[in-house]
Amino acid sequence: MNKFNFILTWFLIFMSAPSLALTDNQLRQQKIVSLVHTFIDHKIKSGPNEKIEITVKALDRRKKIKQCPLELVLSLPGKTRLSRNTTVEVKCPQQWKIYVPARIRRMQPVVIAVNNMSAGTLLTTSNLTLAYKDTLTLRGSTLNRLDLIVGSKTKRHVQQNQAIIANNICLVCNGDPVTIYARSGNLTIKSVGKALKDGSIGQIIAIKNNSSGRRIEAQVVAVGVVEIKL
């Protein structure tokens, strides 16, 4: 390659490469996106253990934003409220205004499957973990504590990263030995029996008392443990 072609090649590469420096217009756009994110973050309220994810849509680079000599004013247009898909009005007083869309996701920690599980899989700390999931994607009664269900079993197939649903597991499974606690005030009587039905936390199921042979109804309170009130 001669010297002319070498210089020409590098000139073409330089001209075709995107500029790394941001223009004034892009800086103004970035400032608006940042202000919208902060505006939403200050207005939204999160619940206990809840995490909020705010995604502000980037402005079209072709849209020209004039320099505003005054402080920008942000508001929710009309009588709208913050929702999953929301729009924020950004106004330069007496000059211009634009509407910036954003998405708000409420995330909460739930127990999920680390890998695919078939029915009858024993749940352990190795195949369960906690992860934040979008509340709108959750169905059924989810769980947020591993210790409540370690030792229980799946009743049906569970996919990897799927939230564990209370009705999809049995803390006490049909045919399993169970510990029975009969309580009355400060008095507690402990016995053993056999589950006659699958049960999850809080459910009332049939139990056979091994000592008396009687069939009783008891509430599932933990893995392999049921309770009756005398």
N, C-alpha and C positions, 0 to 999 in steps of 0.2 A: 504494500500500500504506500503510495507516494504521500508527501507531506500535505498536499492540497486535499486529497481524499480523507486523510486522517483528521484534519481540522474540520472538514465538512461533516464527517460522521459524528464527531463530538458536538458540533453545533446543532445538528438535528436532534441528538439525544437530549441536549440541554433544553431545546425549544419544546420538545414533546413532553418533558417531565412536568408534573403538576407543581405549581408554586407552593412552597411550604409556608410562606408568609400569609397570614390572614388579612383580608381586606378590611377596611373600616366597616363596611356593610356586614361582613361575616361576624365581626366582633360585636356589633350591635345586635345581631340575631342571637348570638350566644348569650349575651347579657339578658335578652328577653326570655329565652328558654330557662336560664338560671333563676330569674325573678319569678317566673310562673311556678317552677318547682318549689321555691321557698314559700310562695303565697299559699299553695295547696298544703304544704307540709305544716304551716302554722295554723291553718283552719281545720284540718282533719283531726279527729280524735280516734285513738286506737284503744281497743279493749285489752284486758289482761293477757299477757303473753302474746299479743298480736303484733305482727310486723306489717308495716305499710310499704308497698312498692309503688313509686310514682314514676311514670314514664311520660315525659313531655315530648310531643312530636316535633322534630326539627323543622325549622322553617325552610321553605323553598329558597335555595341560594339565589335564584333569579329575582326574588322579591326584594325590591329596594326599600330600605328603611332609612328615612331621613333622620338626621341628628335632632334630638329633642332638647331644646334649651331648658326645659322644666323637668321636674321629677315625674317619671312614668307612674300612671295610676292603674292599678289592677283591681278587677272586680269580677263577680259572676254576673253574666248578662241577665237582665230581666229579673225574674223571681226564681231562677234556677238554683238548685242546690248541688253540692258536690255529690257525684255519683261515679259509678265505675268508669263510664265514658263521659268526661266533662269538658267544658270549654271555658277558658278564661279570657276576659276582655282586657286588652292592654291598650291604654290610651295615653297619647301625648296631648295634653289639654289644648283644645282649640286648633289642633293641627291634624292629627291622624289617629286612627285606632285600628287594631287588628284583633282577630280572634284566634287563640292558640289552643288546639285540642290536646288533651292529656288523658292517660288511662291510670286508674287507681286500682290496685289489687290489695285486698286484705289477706294476709297470710297468717296461718296459725300452725303451731307445731302438732304433728300427729305421728302416731306409730305407723311405719310403713315396712313392707317386706324388702329385705336386702336382695333376695333372689326369688325365682319362681318356686311356688310351693304347691304340692299336691294335697288332696284331702287327707287328713290324718297326720299331717306334719306336726311334730312337737316344736312349739315356739320357744326360742332361746335368745340370749343376748347376742348370739352370733348371726342369727337370721332376721333380727329386727333392729330398727334404728329409728331415731326421731328426725323428722324433716319438716320444713315449712311448706305448706300447700295452700294454694288459692282456695279460700273458703267457698267460692261459687262452684268449684269443681268437686267438692266433697259431697258424698251421698251417704245417708245412714248415720248411725251413732259411732263416730270415730273415737279413738282413744289417744291420750296424750301422756301416758305413763307406761313404761316398759314393765316395771315391777308388778303391775296389776295382772299381766297376762303371761309372763314367762312361766312355762310349765303347762300352759293350755295347749289345745290342738286346733288345727284348722278343720272346718267342716266341709269346705269346698276348695277348688283351685284358687290360688291367689297369685297374681302376676307381680313381677319385680317392680318395685317402686309404688305399688298400689297401697293405699291406706287400708289398715286393718279395721274392719267393721265388727262391732260387738256381736252382731247376729251371725257372722261368718266363722266364729270360733266357739269352742265350748270349754269353759273353765272346769266344768264337770261334764264328762262325756258318758253316754249311756253304757252301763256295765262297769264303770270305774268305781273303785273303792273310795268312800268319802268319809271325812270326819264330820260328825254331827254335834253341834253345840245347841243345847236347849237352855234358854235363859229366862229367868224370872227375877227382876230386880237385881240383887247382888248374888243370886244363886245361879251357878252355871253347871250343867251336867253334860259331860262329854261321852259320846259313844261313836260307834262306827257303823257304816251301812254300805249300801250299793245303789248307785244312781240308776234309775229306771228310765231316764230321759236325758238328752243333752240339755245343758243349761249354761247361759252366760251370766255376767255380773248382774245381780238384782232380780233375776228371774226366779219364779217359784216352780219347782219341779218335784216329781214323785221320787221318793227315796224308800228303800227297804231297810228297816233297822235290823241289823244282824242278830242282836240279842233277843228281841221280842218277835221278830219275823213280821212285824206290822209294817204296813205301807203308810207313809206319812208324807206330808207336803212341807217342803223346806225351801228357804231362800238361799240362792248361791251368793256367797259373800267374798269368796277368794278361790284360787285354784285348789280343787279337791276339798273345799270346805263349804258346808251349808249350815244354816241356822234356823231354829224355830223359836217362837215366842210362846212361853207357857202362860 
